[in-house]
Amino acid sequence: MKVYIKLLLKCLFLFFIVNNVQAQVFEPVTWATSSKDLGNNEYEIQFKASIEKGWHIYSQHLKGDEGPLPTEFTVSAENLSLNGGVVEPKGVEGFDKTFEIDIKYFENEAVFTQKIKLLSGYKDPIKASVLFMVCDDERCLPPEEKEFLINLKSSKFETGAIDSAITKKDQLLSEQLRLPIKTDGTFRLSSTERKGLWKLFFLGFLGGLIALLTPCVFPMIPLTVSFFSHSSNSSSEGVMKALLYGLFILIIYILVSVPFHVMDSVNPDMLNNVSTNTWLNVLFFVIFVLFAISFFGYFEITLPSKWSNAMDSKATRLGGFLGVFFMALTLTLVSFSCTGPILGSLLGGSLSNDGGAIQLTYGMAGFGLALALPFAFFALFPNLLNKLPKSGGWMTTVKVVLGFIELAFALKFLSNADLVEHWGVLKREVFIGLWILVSLGLAAYLFGLFRFPHDAPNQKINTTKKILGTIALVFAGYLVPGVLPTKESNLKWLSGFPPPTFYSIYNDSDTSSHSFGKHVYTDFEEGLSAAKKMNKPILIDFTGWACVNCRKMEEQVWSEPNVKKLLNEEVVLISLYVDDRKKLDKTAQFTYQFPNSKKLKKIKTVGDKWATFQTINFVNNSQPYYILMDSEYNLLQNPIGYTPDADVYYNWLKEGVHKKEK
């Protein structure tokens, strides 16, 4: 038993350690260089980018100006010639949901090569630099430039970063970037919890609760608890076995995600490209449709019976705590026909985003915990078993409702494939129209207008069915504006599920931007001076030309009348573009050294300046990011990032403005 407890503690430690609070200064890419002697005074220089999971950098050869900045390399030395350009690896090509264009990018690791030839009179050193932009699925960091000194005698990868001397000019200009931010202790500048993972944990937990109501799981609760109670030598032993049974269920579902971590390290494309791989999305669509048909009762999806029989045999033969483990494993296999489709939804949804493996672990943990809790709870309070509802036709209804939900999820994956290939088959209004049909079909079933093969004849339409049917009708009604060319077609509650608004059968090409604020500045000092003269609070908007979520905030949140009124009348708006490649005057260029660190950054462009300004003052380098303060540097609100809910953003802005007035 001590061994099992130690194992559990280790599993729980490893699981919860990944949920630690993270600072919002991201450094997801590190660079190193090496060289290879090709003979005859020819060399191959290699630039290796090591990229953290979930982030990516972009190709040197991007089309148009609508997306991120391409990666750029420069190599220079006296008496040196370049043989061709920098050769880049294969990378990933497909539709990028952040920029909504076809694009080529690199993730995890990318090695770029440049062949050179040394000419007569060659002298060290070779200087090289790379300018790159790094993004994940939600944000892009400011473009960054790294400079290197390359040693041709070394075939090992070395950082080789140039260590520039810090001058008095550098120190002076660095000090000018720092602000004396003041806070009364109510507000904080950085460190936010990883809410996304806990959201997946909760969704997994919710899925597990739903799975409990299915015919494969629900009847097992009283049977299993009663078995442990009657087969044990004492009541305490029965309780211990039932608790351990629930614990093993949780561990088994967490362990299910482990192979995905392994596959992610061996073949990252498997997890990270679900959202852009056409045929993988089509495969998910087909699987989900099959799951739905199975839930409708036309056939059963089950694992081979010999698997469950083998596990059951081991449980009986081994007995003890090891036998309890195999009993938990038997339940997992036997209940697959009901839990499989729900787990499939969880797997497909979590692996659609970068960082899928850890997201899947959180989802699986939530799912397993929900399944395990009833066994532990009723083992502690066995008298409550009598109050459990009896198994019956209501569980069939649960399966059918899940079948309709599976159909809705299936359309999401088909939509992903349609967007990538530009088939034009499942445009926004068509997608929403099909969801309306699914909702109406669910309502018709619940109201008894038709039934499926495994439904009992002459079923009564009870109150629960009427309530659920009404909810389905209301949801269908909510979707109706989405198929019409009206202002209400946005359907903010479903943001991210239907295709984007521009992918429309109405071919709405209105992409005109809105005008925000009467007092707008793109330089902090100018905006600060204006705020002092007008005695108005300052709204600092850290943004970027290539920031998709920044545009969404401007078009969907700042355009709301109440928000726009505050921007026009109550604040001085300072929009600082962290990816602006306009060169600073020579006198304004400098090298910044980060506090308590040897890390240096050359400030050459307007974007370099504002990106560093954001990092050192607000401990954050993602966009959009909003700071509300007065002209005396008093923070009026907690800084916030992407906030698609206009009401939440309005209340945040209004509360800060009113605090300034007081």
N, C-alpha and C positions, 0 to 999 in steps of 0.2 A: 504493500500500500504506500509506503514511503517513496518508492520509486515512482509510482504514478503521480503522487503529489508534487514531487520535484519536477517531473516532466510537465505537469500542468503549469506550475509556476514559471518555468522557462518559456512555455508557449505564450502565456499571458504577457510576460515581460516583453518578448519579441514583438507581440502584436501591438501593445500599447505604446511602445517606445517610438513607433513611427508617427504617432500622433502628437509629437512634441511641438511646442510653439516655435514657429519659424520666423526669423526676421525677414523683412520684405526687400532686402538688398540682394538681388539675384546675380550670381556669377556662374551661369550654366555652361560656359565654354572655356576650355583651357587649350592653349596652343603649344606645340613643340616642333622643332625642326631637326632634320638630319640630312646627310648627304651620302651619295653613292658614287664611287669612282668607276666610270665607264671606260676608262682608258683613252689614250690619245688626247689628253688634256680636256676630256669631256666629263662632266659630272651631272648627276641628277639630284636636285634639291627637293626635299620632301617637307610639306607642311601638314602636320597632323592635328586635326581638331578633335578633342575629346568632349563629347556633348552629353550633358546630363539627360536622363530619361525624361521624355515628355517635351523636350525643346528641340529646335532644328535651326540650321542656318541655310542660306539659299545659294543657288547656282550663280555663276558669274554671268550667265547668259539668260537674262529675263526679258520678256517681251513687254513693251509698253511701260507706262509710268504709274500705273494704278496700284501696283503691289509693293512689296518690301524692297529695300535697297539690295542690289546684287552684291555678292562677295567680290572684292577687288584685291589683287596682289601687285606688288611692285618689288623688283629686284634690281639692285644697282651696285656697281663697283667699277673701278678703273680697269680698262683693257679687258673687258668681259663682253661676250656676245650671248644673246638668248636664242636658243634653238626652238622656235615656235613659241606658243603661249603656254600658260599654265593649264595642265591637263587635270580635269576633275574626275572623281569616281562616278559610278553609275547613278547613285542616289535614288530618290523616289520621285516619280512623276505622276501627277494626277490633280484632281480638283482640291483646292485648299479652301476649307470652309471658313477660315478666318478672313481671307481676302476675296473669297468667292470668285476665284479665277483658276485656270490651269497653271500649274507652277512646278518647278523642280526644286527639291530641297534635300538636305542631308541630316541624318539623325544618328545618335550614339557615337559613331566615329567616322571621320572622313579624312582621307589622305590625298592631298593635291601635290602634283609634281611639276617641276620646271627643269628642263634640260638647259645646260649652259656650256660654253666653251671658253677656256682661258686663253687669252691672247698674249702675245709677247709683252713683257713689262707688267704683267698682272701683279697687283699688290692687295694684300688683305686690308680691311675686312670686306666681306660681302654683307651689305645691308639689305634687309628685306622688310616688308610690312604687309599687313593684311587689314583691310577695312571690311567689317562684316556686321550683319544685323541678325539677332537671334530672337525667335518667337516661340510661344507655345500656342495652344488652342484658344487662349483667351487674351493674350497681350503680346506686345513686342517691346523689347528693350531698346534703348537708344543705340544708334550705330556706334561701334567702338573700333579703334585702331590699335593694333599691336605692332611693335617694331622689334626686329631681331638682328643680332650679329651671328652669322652662320660660319661654323668651323668646318671647312671641307675635309679635315682629317678625321672627323668623328662620324662614325656610321650609326651611332646611337642617338635616339631622340633626346634633345635637350631643349629647355625652355629658351635659353639664349636671349632673353629679353634685355633690351638696352637700358642700363641704369643711368639715367640722366642726372646731372648735378642740379641741385635746387639753388637758384639764385635769389637775391633779395627781391628782385622784380617778381619772381614766382611766389615768394612768400607774401608779398604785398597784395598781389592780385588774388591769391588764395584766401587771404583774410577778408577781402571784399565780398567774396562769395558767401561767407558765413553770416547767418542772421542771429541776433540775440532773441530767439524765440522764447516767449513767456507763456506760462500756463499756470492756472490756479490749482493744479493737481487733479482737476476734474477730467481733463482730456489727456490723451496719450498720442504719441506720434507714430508708433510702429508696433510690430509684433501682433499679428492676428492669428487665430487658430485655424487649423485646416478644416474648415467647416464642410468642404466638399466631401471628404472621406466619411465624416460622421453622417452626412446626409445619405450616402450610399449604405452605410450601416443601418440607418433607420429604414430605408426602402427595403433592404434585405430582410430586416426584422418584420416589416409589414407583409412581405411576400411569404415569410415563414408562418405568420399567423393565418394567412389565407390558406396555405397548404394544410394547416391543421384541420381545416373544415372539410377536407376532401375525404372520399370513402376509403382511400388507401391508408390514411393516417389516423383519423379521428377514432375509429373503433379500436385501434391498438392501445390507446391511452389506458382505459380501464382494464383491458386484458393484461397488459404488461405490468401495471402497478399491482394488480391482484396476484399475478404470478410470483412476483418478488416477495409479496407479503406471505403467501402460503408455502413457498418453497424454501424459505429461510428458517434457520433454527431459532431466531429471535426477531422481534419487531424492529430492533435497532439495526440488525443485519439487513433486513428487507429494505429499510429506509436507505441505508448506505448503498446497497446495490442499485436501487432506483435512482438515487442521486448520481451515482457513478455512470449509470446508463445515460442519463441526460448529458453529463459532462462529456462522455465519449461521442455522443451525437454532435455536440459543438465542435470537438476536436476534429472529427471526421470531415465535417464540411469545411473547416479551415484548411485541412490538408488537401482537399480537392483543388484548391487554388495554387498549391505549390508547383505542380508541373508547368503552370502557365508562367511562373517566375523563371523557371529553367528555360522554357521555350523562348521567353522574351529575351534572355541573354544570348541564346544561340541564334535565334532568328527573329530579330526585333520587328521585322515587317509583319509578322503574323499578328501581333497585337496592335501595333501602332497605325496600321494602314487599313483597318476595317472600314473607316469612314470614307476612304477614297478608292478602295478596291472594288471594282464593279461586280465581279462575279462572286466575290465573297458576300457582298450585300444581297445579291440575287439568291445565293444559297441560304442565307438567313431568312429571306422572304419565304422560300419554299418550305424550310423547316418549320417556321412559325405557322404557316398555313396548315401543314400536316398536324402540328400540335393542336390547332384549333379544331380540325376535323376529328381528331382523337377525343378531345373534350366533348364534342357534340355527340359522341357515342357510336360512331361508324366503325371504329376499330380501336384496339388498345396498343399503345406503345409500351412494351415491357422489355426489360433486360432478360437474357437467357435464364430460364428457371434453374439450371444447374448451378449458376453462381449463388443464388440465394439458398438453394438446398445445401451447397457445400458450406456456406457460412453458418447455416443453422446447425448442421452436423458438428462443426467445430465447436460451436457454443455449447452444445449438449455434452460433447466429449470432454472438453477442457474444464468446464465449470469454473467456479471462483470468479475473480475479477477479470481474468483474461476471457472467460466465457461471456461475461457481461459485455466486453468490447465487441466480440463477434455477434452478439445479439443486436447491438446498436448498428453494426455494419449490415446485418440482415435486414433490419428495418429500412435502412437507407436504400438498399437494393430493391426490396419488395415494393416500396412506396414510389419508385421512380416514375411509374406511369402517371402519377398525379403531381409529383414534385418536379419532374423533368421539364415540363413546359414552363413552369415558373422560374426554375433555375436557368433555363434557356433565355428567358427574357432578361434575367439579371446578367447573365454572361454576355449576351449581345449588347445590352445597354452599357455595361461598364467597359467593355473592350472597344467601344466606339470612340473612346477618347484616349489621349496620351496618358501614360501612367496606368494602363488598364490592369496590370497584374496586381498592384497593391489595391486598386479600387475593387477588384474582384474579391480579394481577401477580406476587405471590410464588408462587402455585400454578403459573402458566404458566412462570415462570422455572425452577422445579424440574422440571417436565415436559420443557421444552426441553433442559435440561442433561442429563437422563437419556438422551434420544434422541441428543444430540450426542456424548456421551462415547465410545461404541463406535467411531464413525468416526475420532475423534482417536486413540484408544488403538491400534486396529489399523493406523492409518497409521504410527504410531511403531514398532509391533512386528508387521509384516506376516506373519512366520513363524507367529504364533499363529492366523492365520486357519484353518489346517488343523485346529486343535483345536476349532473351532466345531462344534456338533452339526448334522447335516444337517436341512434342512427336511423336514417330513413331517406325519403325522397328529396329532402331539402339539400342533401349533399350532392345529388345529381344536378340540382339547380345551380349550386356553386360552381360545378365543373362547366356548365354551359355558359355562365356569365364569364368565366375565365376564358372560354373559347372565343367569345366576341372580343375580349381584350387582346387576346393573341392576334386576332385578325387586324386590329388597329395597329399593333406593334409591327406586324408584317409589312404593312403599307409604308411605315417609316423607313425600313431597309430598302424597299423597292424605290422609294423616293430618293434615297442616297445614290443608288445606281443611276437613276434617271438624271439626276443633277450632274453627275460626273461625265456621263456620256452625251448629255444634251439631247436626249431622245425627244423631249417635249411631250412625253406621254402622260406624266403625272405632275402637271403644273399645279400651282398652289390651289386654285379653285377646284380642280378635279380631285386632288388629295382630300380637301375638306369635304367635298361632296360625297366621297366614298366613306369618310368618317361619319357623315350624317346618316348614310344608309346603314352602317354598322350599328349606330345608336338606335335608329328606328327598328332595326331587326331585333336588337336586344329587348327594346320596349315591347314589341309585338309578342316575343316569346314569353316575357314575364306576365303579360296580360292574357296569355293562353290562346293566342290566335293561331299558333301552330306548335308542334312538339317534335322532339327528336326520338330516334329509335329506342334509347334506354329510358325514356320517360314513362312513368306509369299512366295508364288511361284515366280519364276523368279526374285529373288533379285539380284541387281547389286553388283558387287565386287568393292566397292569404294576404294579410296586411303587409308583410315584409315584401312580397313580390310587387304589390301595388306601389309601395314607396320606391323600390328600386326602379320599377318601370317608369314612374314619374320622373325620377332623377335622370334616367336615360333620355326621356322626352325633353326635359329642360336643357340637357346638354346639347341635344340636337338643335334646339332652338337657338342656343348660344352660338352654334357654329354657322347658322344661316347667313349672318352678315359677311362671313368670310368668303362666300362665293359671289358676293356682289361688289361692284366698283364703288364702294362708299368709304367714308372715313372710319367707320366702325369695323372695317374688314381686318384690322390689325390683329385682333384676338390675342391680346397681351398675355392672357393666362396660359396660352399654349405656345409662347415664344420658344423657338428652337425645334418644335416638332413639325409643323408644316413647312413646305418649301418657302424660301424668302419671298417677300412681297414683289420683288422685281420679276420673279419667275411666274408670270401671270398670263392667262389667256387673253387679257385685255391689252397686253403689250403697252402697259403704262410706262412711258419713258421719262416721266417727270422726275428728274434727279436734282432739281434746283435746290441749292442750299438756303438755309434760313439766315436772317441777320439777327445776331444776338447781342444785346447790350448796346447802350448809347455811349458808354465809356469803356472802350476796349483798347488794350495795349498789348504789344508783343515784346516789350522790354520791361523787366521788373522795376528798374529805377524810375523810368518814366511813369509807370503805373502807380508806384508808391508816392511819387511827388503829386500826382493828380489826386490820389486818395486823401492826402493831407490837406490839400487846398479845399476839397469838397467835403471833408470830414465824413467820408463814407468807408465802410469796410471793404476789404480786398478779397476777391475770389481768385485764387491762383489756379489756373487750369493747366496742368501738365498734360500735354497732348502731343500728337505727332501726325505728320502728313500721311503716314502709312498705317495709322491706328484705326482699325475697323470699329472697335467699340467706342472710340471717341466720336466717330461719325454717327453711330447709333444713338449715343447720348444727345448729340446736337439735334438730330432729326426726330427722335422719339420722345425725349424728355425736355430738353430746352425749348422745344417748339410748343409745349403745353402753355396755354395763356397765363396761368398763375405763376409758373416758373419764369416765363419770358418777362412778365411784368416786374418781378423782383430783379432780374438781370438788368433790365432797362433802367429802373428807377432807384434801386437800393444799394447796388454794389459797383465797384470798379473792377472790371474783369481783366485779368492779366493772363493771356494765353501764351504759354511758353512751349515752343516746338522743340522737342528733344532730338528730332532727327533732321533738323534743318542743316543742310550741308554748306550753307553760305560761309565763306571764310571770314574770320575775324581780322581786323587790322593787325598788322605785325606787332604793333605796340600792345595789343590786347591779348595776344597769344602767350601762353605760359604753360608750365608743367605743374600739375597739382600732386602733392604727396598726401595720401590719406593718413589721418591721425593714427599714431601707434602702429604704423605699418610701413613696410618698404615699398608698398605698391604705389606706382606713379601713373599718372594719366596726363597725356598732352592735350591741352585745350586749344584746338586750332579753329574750330567752327562754332557757329551759334548754337548748334545742337549739343556739341561737347559741353559748352558752358552751362546750358540749362539742365542737361542731364546730370552733371556733377552737382549743380546747385540743388537739385531735387534730392540727390542721394545724401549729401552731407548735412542738409538741414532737416529733412523729413524721413530719413532712413528708409527710403523706398525708391525703386527705379522702374516701376511699372506704370502704364498709362491705360486709360485716363486716371488721374489722381487729382483730387480737389482739396484745397486748403482755404479755410475761411478765417481771416484774422483782421485786426485793425491796423492802422498805420504805425502803431507803436509796437507791433510784433506780438500783441497778445492774441493767443489762439482762442477763437470764438466757438469752435466746434471740433469734434474728432475728425481728422481727415478721412475721406472716403474715396473709394475707387469706383469701378463700374457699378452703377445703380440704375437698372432699367425700369424700376418702379418709380413713376413720376411723382406719386404722392409722397413716397418716402424721401425722395430727393428734395421736394418742395418743403416738407416739414424740417428737414435738416438745414436747408438754406434759411428758412423763415426764422427758426429758433436762434440761429447765429446772428442774423441781422437784428433781431429784437434785443439780444444781449448787448450788442453794440450801442443801441439806442438808450439802454438803461445806464 
